Amino acid sequence: MTQIRHMAEAPMPLFDIPSDEVEVPAEQRQVPSYLRDHRTRLRDRFMSGGAAALPDYEMLELVLFRAIPRQDVKPLARALIDRFGDFGRVITASATSLKQTRGVGDAVVIELKIVEAAAHRLARAKVMQRHVISSWDAVLDYCHTVMAHRETEQFRVLFLDRKNVLIADEEQAKGTVDHVPVYPREVVKRALELNSSAIILVHNHPSGDPTPSQADIDITRQIDAAAQTLGLTLHDHLIIGRSRELSFRAEGLL
């Protein structure tokens, strides 16, 4: 039986190691000049023009260079964009989904997840210990970065102090593509543990449409009632879609 050989992925260190400290197999010492030149040009374009100078598949190539150092990664980059839709959806796709694309192994998944984690940390750093009202756009950006492209529902709570400074951001529950279990008692209990005075609820709709369901409305009212009983304020409930969000407060649902 003929074996199908996938694109080889040589594990790469997180940081470049000088060539004289690594034993490189003889068959891998020579990188084709056309491939070396292509990668150099792509890196130069990125350094001179930034991400705006590159389409999604070329940005993805830059990420894949480290995972697959001695092969043309353009076909794989295009295949991933074709499958998932854009750079963001590729980066945030689950490991299981990514590996369904031929050529994707552990090395590729690791590189993509490093980029995703870095994006989350950068976005989070802009909102933590900041006054929520004055940094509302950053809060929305953070929520979209973390949740907009998820394949399943996630429910998060942003905990604020008396001055409306964000003191904690925690995932409370994970669910399926259209449901996530939420327990008002646990939300309020955690707020008290953190000595929080106010909360903002956030969850995503993997369908991309942030229109609230009746279940969304009902659970929000239950949490609001439980919070008020203990002197906590529910500022808002945000539903994150693919390209926009819905605010319960703005829609008059709170």
C-alpha positions as CSV (number, residue, x, y, z in Angstrom):
1,M,0.0,0.0,0.0
2,T,1.3,3.4,-1.0
3,Q,1.8,5.6,2.0
4,I,0.8,9.2,1.9
5,R,3.5,11.4,3.3
6,H,2.5,14.6,5.0
7,M,4.5,17.7,5.1
8,A,7.4,17.1,7.4
9,E,7.5,19.2,10.5
10,A,10.8,19.4,12.3
11,P,10.3,20.6,15.9
12,M,11.7,24.1,16.3
13,P,12.9,25.8,19.5
14,L,10.9,28.8,20.7
15,F,14.1,30.9,20.3
16,D,16.7,30.7,17.5
17,I,19.7,28.6,18.3
18,P,23.0,29.4,16.6
19,S,23.7,26.9,13.8
20,D,27.0,25.9,15.3
21,E,25.1,24.6,18.4
22,V,22.7,22.4,16.5
23,E,23.5,19.2,14.6
24,V,21.5,19.6,11.3
25,P,21.1,16.4,9.2
26,A,23.0,16.6,5.9
27,E,19.8,16.3,3.8
28,Q,18.3,19.4,5.5
29,R,21.3,21.7,5.4
30,Q,20.5,23.2,2.0
31,V,17.3,25.3,1.6
32,P,16.3,25.9,-2.0
33,S,17.3,29.4,-3.0
34,Y,13.9,30.3,-4.3
35,L,12.4,29.4,-1.0
36,R,15.0,31.3,1.0
37,D,14.5,34.3,-1.3
38,H,10.7,34.2,-0.9
39,R,10.9,34.1,2.8
40,T,13.4,36.9,2.9
41,R,11.1,39.1,0.7
42,L,8.1,38.3,2.8
43,R,9.8,39.2,6.0
44,D,11.1,42.4,4.5
45,R,7.6,43.4,3.4
46,F,6.3,42.8,6.8
47,M,9.1,44.8,8.5
48,S,8.6,47.7,6.1
49,G,4.9,47.8,5.8
50,G,3.6,45.9,8.8
51,A,0.6,43.5,8.8
52,A,-1.4,45.8,6.6
53,A,1.1,45.1,3.7
54,L,0.2,41.4,3.7
55,P,-2.9,39.5,3.0
56,D,-4.1,36.9,5.6
57,Y,-2.4,33.9,3.9
58,E,1.0,35.6,3.8
59,M,0.7,36.6,7.5
60,L,0.0,32.9,8.1
61,E,3.1,32.0,6.1
62,L,5.2,34.0,8.5
63,V,3.9,32.0,11.4
64,L,4.3,28.7,9.6
65,F,8.0,29.4,8.6
66,R,9.2,28.3,12.1
67,A,7.0,25.2,12.2
68,I,8.0,24.0,8.8
69,P,11.4,25.5,8.2
70,R,12.5,23.9,4.9
71,Q,9.4,23.5,2.8
72,D,7.1,25.9,0.9
73,V,4.3,26.7,3.3
74,K,2.2,28.8,1.0
75,P,-0.1,25.9,-0.1
76,L,-0.8,25.0,3.5
77,A,-1.4,28.7,4.4
78,R,-3.9,29.0,1.6
79,A,-5.6,25.7,2.5
80,L,-6.0,26.8,6.1
81,I,-7.5,30.2,5.1
82,D,-9.8,28.5,2.6
83,R,-11.0,26.1,5.3
84,F,-11.5,28.5,8.2
85,G,-12.1,31.8,6.5
86,D,-9.5,34.2,7.7
87,F,-6.3,34.6,9.8
88,G,-8.2,35.1,13.1
89,R,-10.3,31.9,12.6
90,V,-7.2,29.9,11.8
91,I,-5.3,31.1,14.9
92,T,-8.3,30.4,17.2
93,A,-9.4,27.1,15.7
94,S,-9.1,24.1,18.0
95,A,-6.2,21.7,17.7
96,T,-8.5,18.9,16.6
97,S,-10.0,21.1,13.8
98,L,-6.6,22.3,12.6
99,K,-5.2,18.7,12.4
100,Q,-8.0,17.8,9.9
101,T,-6.1,19.8,7.4
102,R,-3.4,17.8,5.6
103,G,0.1,19.0,6.6
104,V,-0.9,20.2,10.1
105,G,0.9,18.5,12.9
106,D,1.9,19.3,16.4
107,A,4.6,21.8,15.4
108,V,2.1,23.9,13.4
109,V,-0.6,23.8,16.1
110,I,2.0,24.9,18.7
111,E,3.1,27.9,16.6
112,L,-0.5,29.0,16.0
113,K,-1.5,28.6,19.6
114,I,1.5,30.7,20.7
115,V,0.3,33.5,18.5
116,E,-3.2,33.2,19.8
117,A,-2.0,33.3,23.4
118,A,0.1,36.3,22.7
119,A,-2.8,38.2,21.2
120,H,-5.0,37.4,24.2
121,R,-2.3,38.6,26.6
122,L,-1.8,41.9,24.7
123,A,-5.5,42.6,24.6
124,R,-6.0,41.7,28.3
125,A,-3.1,43.9,29.3
126,K,-5.0,46.9,27.9
127,V,-8.0,46.4,30.2
128,M,-6.8,44.9,33.4
129,Q,-6.6,47.3,36.3
130,R,-8.1,50.0,34.1
131,H,-11.3,52.0,34.6
132,V,-13.8,50.2,32.5
133,I,-15.9,53.1,31.3
134,S,-12.9,55.1,30.1
135,S,-11.4,52.1,28.3
136,W,-14.7,50.6,27.0
137,D,-13.4,50.2,23.4
138,A,-10.4,48.3,24.7
139,V,-12.8,46.1,26.7
140,L,-14.8,45.3,23.6
141,D,-11.6,44.6,21.6
142,Y,-10.4,42.2,24.3
143,C,-13.8,40.4,24.3
144,H,-13.7,40.0,20.5
145,T,-10.1,38.9,20.5
146,V,-10.8,36.2,23.1
147,M,-14.2,35.0,22.1
148,A,-15.4,36.1,18.6
149,H,-13.9,33.1,16.7
150,R,-14.5,30.4,19.2
151,E,-16.3,27.2,17.9
152,T,-18.3,26.7,21.1
153,E,-20.0,29.1,23.6
154,Q,-18.0,30.5,26.5
155,F,-19.3,32.5,29.4
156,R,-17.0,35.0,31.1
157,V,-17.5,37.5,33.9
158,L,-15.6,40.8,34.3
159,F,-15.3,41.8,38.0
160,L,-15.1,45.5,38.9
161,D,-14.2,47.2,42.1
162,R,-16.1,50.2,43.6
163,K,-14.3,52.6,41.2
164,N,-15.3,50.4,38.2
165,V,-11.7,49.3,37.7
166,L,-11.4,45.8,36.2
167,I,-9.9,43.6,38.9
168,A,-10.5,40.1,37.4
169,D,-11.6,38.4,34.3
170,E,-12.6,34.8,34.5
171,E,-14.2,32.1,32.4
172,Q,-17.1,30.7,34.3
173,A,-18.3,28.0,31.9
174,K,-17.8,26.4,28.5
175,G,-20.6,24.9,26.4
176,T,-21.6,23.6,23.0
177,V,-22.1,25.4,19.8
178,D,-25.4,26.9,21.0
179,H,-25.6,26.5,24.8
180,V,-23.5,27.1,27.9
181,P,-24.5,26.3,31.4
182,V,-24.6,29.3,33.8
183,Y,-25.4,29.3,37.5
184,P,-26.3,32.7,39.0
185,R,-25.4,31.5,42.5
186,E,-21.8,30.7,41.4
187,V,-21.4,34.1,39.6
188,V,-22.5,36.0,42.6
189,K,-20.5,33.9,45.0
190,R,-17.3,34.5,43.0
191,A,-18.0,38.2,42.9
192,L,-18.1,38.2,46.7
193,E,-14.9,36.2,47.0
194,L,-13.1,38.8,44.9
195,N,-14.6,41.7,46.9
196,S,-16.1,42.9,43.6
197,S,-18.8,45.6,43.6
198,A,-20.0,45.2,40.0
199,I,-19.9,42.7,37.2
200,I,-20.2,42.5,33.4
201,L,-21.3,39.3,31.8
202,V,-19.9,38.3,28.5
203,H,-20.6,35.3,26.3
204,N,-20.2,34.5,22.6
205,H,-22.5,33.2,19.9
206,P,-20.4,30.9,17.6
207,S,-23.1,31.4,14.9
208,G,-21.8,34.9,14.6
209,D,-25.2,36.5,15.3
210,P,-25.2,38.3,18.7
211,T,-29.0,38.5,18.9
212,P,-30.0,37.2,22.4
213,S,-32.1,34.1,22.9
214,Q,-34.9,34.0,25.4
215,A,-32.6,31.8,27.6
216,D,-29.9,34.6,27.4
217,I,-32.5,37.1,28.6
218,D,-33.8,34.9,31.4
219,I,-30.4,34.0,32.8
220,T,-29.4,37.7,32.8
221,R,-32.5,38.6,34.8
222,Q,-31.8,35.8,37.3
223,I,-28.2,37.0,37.8
224,D,-29.3,40.6,38.0
225,A,-31.8,39.7,40.7
226,A,-29.3,37.7,42.7
227,A,-26.7,40.5,42.4
228,Q,-29.1,43.2,43.6
229,T,-30.0,41.1,46.6
230,L,-26.3,41.2,47.8
231,G,-25.7,44.8,46.8
232,L,-23.8,44.0,43.6
233,T,-24.4,45.9,40.3
234,L,-24.7,44.2,37.0
235,H,-23.5,46.8,34.5
236,D,-24.1,44.9,31.3
237,H,-24.3,41.6,29.5
238,L,-22.4,41.6,26.2
239,I,-23.0,39.0,23.5
240,I,-20.0,38.7,21.1
241,G,-20.7,37.8,17.5
242,R,-18.2,37.4,14.7
243,S,-18.1,41.1,13.6
244,R,-20.2,42.9,16.2
245,E,-21.5,42.7,19.8
246,L,-24.8,43.3,21.4
247,S,-25.1,45.2,24.7
248,F,-28.1,44.3,26.9
249,R,-27.8,47.8,28.5
250,A,-27.9,49.6,25.1
251,E,-30.8,47.4,24.0
252,G,-32.9,48.3,27.0
253,L,-32.8,44.7,28.3
254,L,-31.2,45.7,31.6
